[in-house]
Amino acid sequence: MDQHEFALRAEGEKARLYRTALLYLGGEQRAVDAVDEAVYKGLCACKTLREPAYFSTWLTRILINECKRALKKGKRERPFESIPETAAEQFDALPLKEAVLRLPAELKDVVVLRYFSDFTLTDTARLLNIPQGTAATRVRRALALLKLALEEA
């Protein structure tokens, strides 16, 4: 895959990548930074992509690794508390988003990829390097926890 083809395909993935990063990181600026870094790393490594049919999952895997790196790096940072001013910020304050962010990492991964990034269960399992049955079990467990959390809210 050459750089021009990479740029065209990455542009088509931009919105999905951003949604995924936003759900992982919880902040707009951090999500944009993670997407930028993932696209840059993907561009540098585009010659190593063996199967162009898996471009979307390959780039998403790079993004997930970048999000995890950012989370690890930012554990000591405290977010600035503010009152939501825009519709997007009000959406971010919804109980579902808060419930998803409180899930354990392994469950949050499958929920974000499966329901918010529109990957199939097979693709989700491949991205996380786990068996498909394990991915299905984690989805069921995560949905049960989300249901409990939302009933309490």
Secondary structure, DSSP 4 states (H G I P E B T S, - for coil): --HHHHHHHHHHHHHHHHHHHHHHH--HHHHHHHHHHHHHHHHHTGGG-S-GGGHHHHHHHHHHHHHHHHHHHTTT--PPP----SHHHHHHTSHHHHHHHHS-HHHHHHHIIIIIS---HHHHHHHHTS-HHHHHHHHHHHHHHHHHHHHH-
